[in-house]
Structures are given as structure tokens and as C-alpha cells.
């Protein structure tokens, strides 16, 4: 099975007021190191593996 490596039709970026939200959908491992400057990584509904989470970054379900 090939996994998507780019943003897809259901992925969303919403920014404003000093806080930006990026909603992505993946069935594979999420490499948190690719989100430079992120302070939080949240998962909703289906949990995926998260790798390379930086010190001080919160991950939750």
C-alpha cells in the first residue's frame, strides 16, 4: 500500500490571531520534526504513530 506524502483534498490550513491550525489526515507515521515551530500536535478519531517530537511540544489525543 502506498501512503500519500503530500497534502490532500481533505487537509486544511486555518490561520489567524497568532495561532495557526493545520489539519492533516494520515494513516501512516506522523513525523513531527517536519512541523518546525509547532507547539502542539493533536490527533482526533484515529491515532497514528508520532515520531521525532521535539522537546517542549505537546502531543495528545
N, C-alpha and C positions, 0 to 999 in steps of 0.2 A: 504494500500500500504506500503510495506517495503522499507525503504531507505537504500542504501549502507552505511556502516560505515568504509570501508577501501578504499585504493586507488584502482582504476580500470584500465582497459586496455587503456583508453584514457588519464589518468593522466600522467603528465610529470614533471621530475625534471631536471633542467639545471643549472649547477653551473660553476663558474669560475670568475677570475679577481675581487674577493672580493664581488661579488654580485651574489646571487643565486635566481633562479626563480622556483617556484613550481606552476604548472598549474593543478588545480583540477576541476572536473565537478560535480556539485551537484544540486539537486532540492530542498534540504532542507535548514535549517538554518545553516550558517557557524559560528562555534564557534571560533572566532579569538584568544581566550586565549590559544588554542592548538598550535599556531604558535609562540612559545617563541623566542624572538629576531627579529620578523618581524617588519619592519619599514613601510611597505605599504601592503594594501590588495585591489586589484583591481578586478572588475567584468566586464566581457565582454559578450555582447549579452543578456543573461537572468539574471536579477537581482534577488538575493536571500537575505533573511534577514541575517544580520551580528550581532552577539551578542558578548558580552564580549570584545569589542575593547579597548585596553589599551590606557592610556594617551600617547600622542606623536606619535601614529600610524595613518597614513593616510589611509582613505578608499575612494574609488572612483569608478565611473562607466566609 
